[in-house]
Amino acid sequence: MQNTFFFMQEPESDFKAGFVNIVGRPNVGKSTLVNALMGERLSIVTSKAQTTRHRIMGIWNEPNFQVAYSDTPGILKPAYPLHKAMMDFVTGSLEDADLILFVADIFERDIDETILRRINTIEAPLILIINKTDLTKEGQNQIEETRLYWYSKLRPKACFLISALNKVGIDELKEAILEYIPVHPPYFDQENYTNRTERFFASEIIREKIFVQYKEEIPYCSEVVITGFKEKDDIIVITALILVERDTQKGIVIGQGGDAIKKLGIAARKDLEDFFGKKVFLEQQVKVEPDWRSKANVLNKLGYQG
C-alpha cells in the first residue's frame, strides 16, 4: 500500500474514470457505505458521531473503469479549528466531484444549511441515499417523509433506499453510479486502492478502538500519531503516540496500573493483524498536548491543514 498519485495513461476509448464523493451529517452511515461499495474496510466505523475526521479515498478499479470514492467527515457547524478543518475536507470534496452521494438516514434531518446551499451550487449530479431503512419502525411512511424532506432541500437526480450495514441496495447503487462517471483516462495507478498510507490506517484502527473503549470526551479530545512503522518479514513493529488535552485524560487513557491502555492495545493489535495480514508488535505512549484541536500548527502537523 502506497500513497497514490495522479497517473494518466492512454485508455480504451470508452474507459471511464471519476470521483464519487460521499457527504452527509454525522453518523448516517457514510463510512459503512464506502466500505460496502469498496468491499473492503477503509474507513473506521463506530456508533459515535464525528468518527471520521479526514477525507479517505477508496479506488474501485476494473478493466474498463476507475471510480474514486471519498468518505468525508460528517457535516456540522464548526465549534473549533479541528471542526473547521474537517469541514474544509467536505467542501473540497464538493469541488472535485463528478458525482455526489448525499447520505441521510430515517432518524435525523438537522444539518448546517450553509453546506446545503453550497451543495446546491455544485454542477455535479447528486444522488440521494436514504440509509438504515431496515431500522424503520413506521415503515414506508417514515421513509417517504424522509425522501420528500430531502427533495425539498436538494435537487437529486435519483434516490436509493439502502441498508449499508446489510449491503442491501448496494449492487443497484453501484450500477447507477457508473452511469454518471465520465469517459476519462484513469487518474491513479490501477494497482492502488486508496490514497492513504499504512501509517494512516494503523492510526485510524487504534483511534477506532479509542472510540469504542472510552466514553464522554476521550474519543473527541484524542488523536493517534504513528511515530514508528517498521515492517519485517514476519512482523510489523508499530509505535503509536496518543495525544490528549489534559493530564486527567491521560490518566483515563492509561487506566489504573496501565489496565486501560493494555486493553486498548490488545483490541487494536488484533484488528491491525487482520488488516495487514501479519503479526504486529504495538507500543503505545500517551502525551498531553493542551488544546491541540485549536492549535493551527499542531493541526497542520497532523494533516488537517496546509
C-alpha positions in Angstrom: 0.0 0.0 0.0 1.5 3.3 -1.0 0.4 6.9 -1.3 -1.3 7.2 -4.7 -0.6 9.9 -7.2 -2.3 11.2 -10.3 -1.5 8.8 -13.1 -2.6 9.3 -16.7 -2.4 6.8 -19.5 -4.0 6.3 -22.8 -7.1 4.3 -22.1 -9.6 2.4 -24.2 -11.8 4.9 -26.0 -14.7 4.1 -23.7 -12.7 3.9 -20.4 -14.5 5.8 -17.6 -12.9 7.5 -14.5 -14.3 9.9 -12.0 -14.7 11.0 -8.4 -17.7 10.0 -6.3 -17.8 11.9 -3.1 -19.9 10.9 -0.2 -21.3 13.6 2.1 -23.9 13.9 4.9 -24.5 14.7 8.5 -22.6 12.8 11.2 -23.5 9.1 12.0 -25.7 8.5 9.0 -23.5 5.6 7.8 -21.2 7.2 5.2 -18.2 5.2 6.3 -20.2 2.0 6.3 -21.4 2.8 2.8 -17.9 3.4 1.4 -16.7 0.1 2.9 -19.7 -1.6 1.3 -19.1 0.0 -2.0 -15.4 -1.0 -1.9 -16.0 -4.5 -0.5 -13.1 -3.7 1.9 -12.6 -1.9 5.2 -11.2 1.5 4.5 -13.0 3.8 7.0 -13.4 3.2 10.7 -16.9 2.7 11.9 -18.4 3.3 15.4 -21.7 4.2 16.8 -20.4 7.6 17.9 -20.8 10.7 15.8 -17.7 12.5 14.3 -15.7 9.3 14.0 -14.4 10.3 10.5 -12.0 13.3 10.6 -10.2 13.0 7.3 -11.2 12.6 3.6 -10.4 9.0 2.9 -10.4 7.8 -0.7 -11.1 4.2 -1.9 -10.3 3.4 -5.5 -12.5 0.9 -7.3 -10.6 -0.4 -10.4 -12.0 -2.6 -13.2 -10.6 -3.1 -16.7 -12.9 -0.5 -18.2 -13.4 2.0 -15.4 -12.0 3.6 -12.2 -14.1 5.1 -9.5 -12.5 7.0 -6.7 -14.9 7.1 -3.7 -14.3 9.7 -1.0 -15.5 9.3 2.6 -15.7 12.6 4.3 -16.4 13.9 7.9 -20.0 14.5 8.9 -21.4 17.9 8.1 -21.6 20.0 11.3 -21.3 23.6 12.4 -17.6 24.1 13.4 -17.1 24.7 17.2 -13.3 24.9 17.0 -10.4 24.8 14.4 -10.4 21.0 14.1 -14.1 21.1 13.1 -13.3 23.8 10.6 -10.5 21.7 9.1 -12.9 18.7 8.9 -15.5 20.9 7.0 -12.7 22.0 4.6 -12.4 18.4 3.6 -16.1 18.3 2.9 -16.1 21.5 0.8 -13.0 20.3 -1.0 -14.8 17.1 -1.9 -17.7 19.0 -3.5 -15.4 20.9 -5.8 -13.8 17.9 -7.5 -16.8 15.6 -7.6 -18.1 14.0 -10.8 -21.0 12.7 -8.7 -22.1 13.4 -5.1 -23.8 10.8 -2.9 -25.7 12.7 -0.2 -26.4 10.2 2.6 -29.3 10.7 5.0 -30.9 8.3 7.4 -34.5 7.9 8.6 -33.9 9.3 12.1 -32.5 12.9 11.9 -32.7 15.8 9.5 -30.9 18.7 11.2 -28.0 19.9 9.2 -25.9 23.0 8.6 -27.9 25.0 5.9 -24.7 26.6 4.7 -23.4 23.3 3.4 -26.7 22.6 1.8 -26.6 25.9 -0.1 -23.1 25.1 -1.2 -24.2 21.6 -2.4 -27.0 23.2 -4.5 -24.5 25.4 -6.3 -22.4 22.5 -7.5 -22.8 21.4 -11.1 -22.0 17.7 -10.4 -25.1 15.5 -10.3 -26.3 14.3 -6.9 -27.9 11.0 -5.8 -29.8 11.0 -2.5 -29.1 7.9 -0.4 -31.5 7.1 2.4 -29.7 4.6 4.7 -30.7 2.5 7.6 -34.1 1.7 6.1 -34.0 -1.7 7.8 -34.4 0.1 11.2 -37.6 2.0 10.5 -40.4 1.3 12.9 -43.0 3.2 10.9 -42.5 1.5 7.6 -42.8 3.1 4.2 -44.4 6.3 5.6 -41.3 7.3 7.5 -39.1 6.5 4.5 -41.3 8.6 2.2 -41.4 11.5 4.6 -37.6 11.5 4.7 -37.4 11.3 1.0 -39.8 14.2 0.5 -38.0 16.3 3.1 -34.6 16.0 1.4 -36.1 16.6 -2.1 -37.3 19.9 -0.7 -33.7 20.8 0.3 -31.7 19.3 -2.6 -32.1 18.6 -6.3 -31.2 14.9 -6.6 -31.1 13.0 -9.9 -32.2 9.8 -8.2 -32.9 8.3 -4.7 -31.8 5.0 -3.4 -33.1 3.3 -0.3 -30.4 1.1 1.3 -29.0 -0.6 4.3 -25.3 -0.2 4.0 -24.6 -2.4 7.0 -26.5 -5.3 5.5 -25.4 -4.4 1.9 -29.0 -4.1 0.8 -29.3 -2.0 -2.4 -25.5 -1.7 -2.9 -25.3 -3.5 -6.2 -28.1 -1.4 -7.7 -26.4 1.8 -6.4 -23.1 0.8 -8.0 -24.7 0.2 -11.4 -26.3 3.7 -11.2 -23.0 5.3 -10.2 -21.3 4.1 -13.3 -23.9 5.9 -15.4 -22.6 9.2 -14.1 -18.9 8.6 -14.5 -17.5 10.4 -17.5 -15.2 8.9 -20.2 -11.8 9.7 -19.0 -8.3 8.1 -18.5 -7.6 6.7 -15.1 -6.5 9.2 -12.5 -4.5 6.8 -10.4 -2.3 3.8 -10.9 -4.7 0.9 -11.3 -2.8 -1.2 -8.7 -3.8 1.3 -5.9 -7.0 1.1 -4.0 -6.6 4.1 -1.6 -4.8 7.4 -1.3 -3.7 6.7 2.2 -0.6 5.1 3.7 -0.1 2.1 6.0 0.7 4.6 8.9 -2.7 6.3 8.3 -4.7 3.1 8.5 -2.7 2.0 11.6 -3.6 5.3 13.4 -7.2 5.0 12.3 -7.6 1.5 13.6 -6.2 2.5 17.0 -8.4 5.6 17.1 -11.4 3.4 16.3 -10.6 1.3 19.4 -10.4 4.5 21.5 -13.9 5.5 20.3 -15.2 2.0 21.3 -13.5 1.7 24.6 -13.6 5.1 26.2 -16.6 7.3 27.0 -17.5 11.0 27.2 -14.8 13.4 26.0 -11.9 11.0 25.5 -12.7 9.9 21.9 -13.1 13.5 20.8 -10.1 15.0 22.5 -7.6 12.3 21.4 -5.6 11.8 18.3 -3.2 9.0 17.3 0.1 9.6 15.6 2.2 6.7 14.3 5.8 7.6 15.1 7.3 4.3 14.1 6.3 1.7 11.4 8.9 -1.0 10.7 7.9 -3.9 8.5 9.9 -7.1 8.8 9.5 -10.5 7.2 7.3 -11.9 9.9 6.1 -8.9 11.9 5.3 -5.2 11.8 6.6 -3.1 14.7 4.3 -0.1 15.3 4.9 2.8 17.7 1.8 4.9 18.4 1.6 8.2 20.2 -1.8 9.1 21.7 -2.4 12.8 22.1 -4.9 14.1 24.7 -5.5 17.6 26.0 -5.3 17.3 29.8 -3.5 15.2 32.4 -6.8 13.8 33.7 -7.5 12.5 30.2 -4.1 10.9 30.1 -4.8 9.1 33.3 -8.1 7.8 32.0 -6.4 6.5 28.8 -3.7 4.7 30.7 -6.0 3.5 33.5 -5.2 2.1 36.9 -1.9 0.2 36.7 -2.0 0.6 32.9 -5.0 -1.7 32.6 -7.0 0.5 30.2 -4.2 1.1 27.7 -3.3 -2.6 27.8 -6.9 -3.4 26.9 -6.7 -0.9 24.1 -3.5 -2.4 22.8 -4.9 -5.9 22.7 -8.0 -4.8 20.8 -6.1 -2.6 18.4 -3.4 -5.3 17.7 -6.0 -7.8 16.7 -7.5 -5.6 14.1 -4.1 -4.4 12.9 -3.1 -8.0 12.3 -6.3 -8.7 10.5 -5.8 -5.6 8.3 -2.1 -6.1 7.5 -2.2 -9.9 7.4 0.9 -10.1 9.6 1.8 -10.3 13.3 2.0 -6.8 14.9 4.0 -5.6 17.9 2.3 -2.5 19.1 3.9 0.0 21.5 1.7 2.9 22.8 2.6 6.1 24.5 0.3 8.9 25.8 1.2 12.6 25.6 -0.6 15.7 26.8 -0.9 18.4 24.1 -3.0 21.1 25.6 -5.9 22.3 23.3 -4.4 20.6 20.3 -7.8 20.8 18.5 -7.5 24.6 18.4 -3.8 25.0 17.5 -3.1 25.6 13.8 0.5 24.4 14.0 -0.5 21.1 15.6 -3.4 20.6 13.2 -1.0 21.2 10.3 1.4 18.6 11.6 -1.5 16.2 12.0 -2.6 16.6 8.4 -5.7 18.7 8.9 -4.4 21.9 7.4 -1.9 23.2 4.9 
